[in-house]
Amino acid sequence: TVSVGDRVAVPNVLGKPEAEAQRLIREAGLATTYSNYQAAEDVPERNRAIFSTVAVGSVVSSDPLAGTLLERGAVVNIAVRKK
């Protein structure tokens, strides 16, 4: 995990299973909230190529994006592929 002062980078959790992604986010010193479960029709057109490459139950996007520096404890939202 990259750290600058009291700021840490959002880890890259794209394609990771939901539980692993939440663990990686917490280990980075950040927080998560509930996961947003998305079907293909819920995903913006620009993210559909990514959506089709990840398994059901895996992360299709994070907000903020991986690499973004945030204050420790800030919330990272994840979207997870549903059936």
C-alpha positions in Angstrom: 0.0 0.0 0.0 1.3 3.4 -0.9 1.3 6.0 1.9 2.1 9.7 1.8 1.9 11.3 5.2 -1.5 10.5 6.5 -2.8 9.7 3.1 -3.0 6.3 1.5 -3.6 5.1 -2.0 -6.8 3.2 -2.9 -5.7 -0.3 -3.7 -6.5 -1.9 -7.1 -9.3 -4.3 -6.3 -10.7 -4.6 -9.8 -11.5 -8.3 -10.5 -11.0 -9.4 -6.9 -13.7 -11.3 -5.0 -15.8 -9.0 -2.9 -14.5 -10.2 0.5 -10.8 -10.0 -0.6 -11.4 -6.5 -2.0 -13.0 -5.3 1.3 -10.1 -6.8 3.2 -7.5 -5.1 1.0 -9.3 -1.7 1.4 -9.3 -2.1 5.2 -5.7 -3.2 5.3 -4.8 0.0 3.4 -6.3 2.0 6.2 -9.5 2.9 4.4 -13.1 1.9 5.0 -15.9 0.4 2.9 -19.6 0.6 3.0 -22.2 -1.8 1.5 -21.4 -3.2 -1.9 -23.3 -2.1 -4.9 -24.4 -5.2 -6.8 -24.6 -4.6 -10.6 -25.9 -6.5 -13.6 -24.7 -5.7 -17.1 -27.5 -3.2 -17.7 -26.5 -1.3 -14.5 -22.9 -0.7 -15.7 -22.1 2.5 -17.7 -21.2 1.7 -21.3 -17.5 2.6 -20.7 -17.2 -0.2 -18.0 -19.0 -3.0 -19.9 -15.8 -4.5 -21.3 -14.4 -4.8 -17.8 -17.7 -6.2 -16.5 -17.6 -9.1 -19.0 -14.1 -10.1 -17.9 -14.8 -10.5 -14.1 -16.5 -13.4 -12.3 -19.8 -13.1 -10.6 -19.1 -11.8 -7.1 -16.0 -9.9 -8.1 -15.4 -6.1 -8.2 -16.2 -4.3 -11.4 -15.3 -0.8 -10.2 -14.3 1.3 -7.2 -15.0 4.9 -6.3 -12.5 6.6 -6.0 -10.3 4.8 -8.5 -7.3 2.8 -7.6 -4.2 4.9 -6.9 -6.2 7.9 -5.6 -4.7 9.3 -2.4 -7.2 9.6 0.4 -7.0 10.4 4.1 -6.8 7.3 6.3 -10.3 6.2 7.2 -12.0 7.6 4.0 -14.6 5.4 2.4 -14.1 3.5 -0.8 -17.2 2.3 -2.6 -17.1 -0.9 -4.7 -19.5 -2.3 -7.3 -19.7 -6.1 -7.5 -20.9 -8.2 -10.4 -24.2 -10.0 -9.8 -25.7 -12.7 -12.0 
